[in-house]
Every structure is written in structure tokens, then in C-alpha cells.
Amino acid sequence: MGKNKISLKSLLEILIVSTRLGFTSFGGPVAHLGYFHDEYVRRRKWMDEKSYADLVALCQFLPGPASSQVGIGIGVMRAGVAGGIMAFLGFTLPSVIALIIFAILLQGTDVAEAGWIHGLKIVAVAVVAHAVLGMAQKLVPDLPRKTIALIAIIATLLWQTAFTQVAIILISGFIGFLIYKKHAENNDAEIHFPISKRFAIGCLVLFFGLLILLPILREFTALNWVALFDSFYRSGSLVFGGGHVVLPLLEREFVPAGWLSEEAFLAGYGAAQAVPGPLFTFAAYIGAAINGWQGGLLATAAIFLPAFLLILGTLPFWDSLRRNPKIKGALMGVNAAVVGILIAAFYHPIWTSSILEPADFAFAAVLFSMLVYWKLPPWVIVVTGAIGGNILGLIL
């Protein structure tokens, strides 16, 4: 009985702490990791510095939302799988609820004509430009990786399909393996995670099983909810490099098929910058815009499920994988390709559908400066963008 009380107390503590982070963690995945470090390592001492760094390394290696996976991992280390679920719910639900409400309120309005909607699209230009700049400086430092990124840009723009991006990531990983397998440093200390290998293997089997079976079910059932779940699950399974990189995958899943207009898509992406928490909750907006609050919850579950299955499925095996120079080399190539894919997405659809007049470019430059030089929080950028978009709509 005492053990159950302690377990329930730990779960409640994790939920409360992660919910507070879910309401206050603005600024994207890198900023989220800083918030986590301050709360979990420095203040609460749930983990030591090295364990936290190793967990971050694992989540950077996996596809999916890295900051969310770090939070899940911390919850697992604190109170098992249930602790991971509590950490996820607390960190994610605030932004999910906000974006579902935004999508529902937006329905029935002419988003193509609203000045504030155009302002949110310009916000997306500034935010993605900022993300591209930061990622390129860190992940594309040398000529081979610059070349990989350039090829990824060209291929993504010439062949705009979801399969193209998957192929680019796989080929770039192989190239990185060939080039960097002897250069990646191996200086990581040993670490253990409290999950059995049998349970982990079950999670990995389920991950790959759903990735294979969902498209088949989609074809044979022709049910909208199956199609939605498949699209979001596949997007969540194939994204390397953080929340911004999911943008081109989701755009090509839903806009060409007519489920969502380009204006509504980019308006939601801009709104997603205004809320704290993981950018993957943008899926909640898309799902709600298509099928109400039920669609928002379904989309959220589908896009985050791969992150859950992968982090739980790899924790017991990560110690040997993360110290393998060949794996590290492959990841260096993948990260370079991710930068290229994001640059291509920055040009189309973001730039081409948002920067229509010289005034749009000037306003985007102001918002970018507010992010980079004045270091204002993202919600300030979003509010400024919405107000500025209305003003531009009145004077132009």
C-alpha cells in the first residue's frame, strides 16, 4: 500500500511539474531542453548532468519531437512508463487545447482575406528562417555536409513528395556513414535505463507494424479517421531535426489533397508559434480544422505515438548504439539533409505564399530581427505579426 501511495505521489508530482513547463516553455525544442535542465536537473535533481546529456543525445538520434521525448524519458526514469505518460500529458496538453480551440474558432471565416492571418504567415517566415540559421550553423559546418544539404534542397524542390524526403534522409545517412564513420568521437560514459529489453522490443515491433499496416488499412477501409491517423503517424515517424521539419511533411499530406487550404495551414503554423510546448502540437490544429475536437485529439495521439514507441523501444539498447562511431557518422549525414529539407520548405510553401509585396519582406525582416537580435519571446513575435498583418491589410 505504501508503495502504491509513493507511486501515485510521484505520478502526481510529475504531472504537476510537467504541466507547469507546458504552460511556460516558449521558444522551440532547444529552449525546451534548457527549461527541462533548469527544472529537472538543477532545481529538483531528478537526474545528474551526465544522465541528462545522454538522454538528450538519444532523443536527438531518434526521429520525432526531441524535447517531448526527453520529457517522456525523464518521466520514465522517475516513475516508469506511467511516469512517461504523465510527463507527456502535462507538457503537451496546454498547447493542444489552445490550438484545437483556435482551429474551431477559425472555421467559417475567410482566412484568405484576413489581414491578421497574413501576418501569422509572415511570422512563419521569420520563425523558420531563425530555425534554419541556427540549425545550419550547428549541423552543416563542413563541405561534405554543405553538399548534402544543397542536394537535399534541390531534390526536395524538384520532387515534392513525402517519399522524396524519406529517400533523401536514408541516402544521406548512408553517405554520412561512409564519410564520417571513422571521425565521430566515442567518449560517452555508460548509462542504464529501467526498461526491460522484452518490453522495448515489443514497442519497436508495434512501431514498425503500424508504419506498415496503417497505409494498408487506409486503402482497404477508406475511412477518414484511418487516413488521418496514418498521415499523422507516418509524419511523426519520419521527422528528424525537430518540430519545424514536420512542416513540409504535413503540408504535402494535407494541402494538395484538399483537406486544408494553404492559408489555413500557414495560419495554424503561425498560431503554433504563440503557444508553449512542442511544435508537433500543430497536428492538433490540423486535425481540429478537418474534423473538430475529435480530429484534434486523434491527430495528437497519432503524431506523438511514434515518439513514445521509439523512446521506450530504444532506451535499453541506447548505451551500445550511442557509442558506435558508425551510427554517429550516419546521423551526421541525416542532420545535414534535414537542414536542406527545411531550407526547401522555407522557400516553398512558406516564402512563396507569404512574401507577396515589398512591405511583407520588410515586416518579415523586422520580426526576424526581433527574434535574433532583440531576443523577444515567440508569443511577442506572434502578437506583433497578427497586429502588423492587420495594419498592412488596411494600408495596402
Helices and strands as residue ranges (DSSP letters): H 2-24, H 29-36, I 37-43, H 49-61, H 66-106, H 115-139, H 143-158, H 162-180, H 197-221, H 224-237, G 243-245, H 246-254, H 262-272, G 279-281, H 282-314, G 315-317, H 318-322, H 325-345, I 346-351, H 352-354, H 358-372, H 378-395
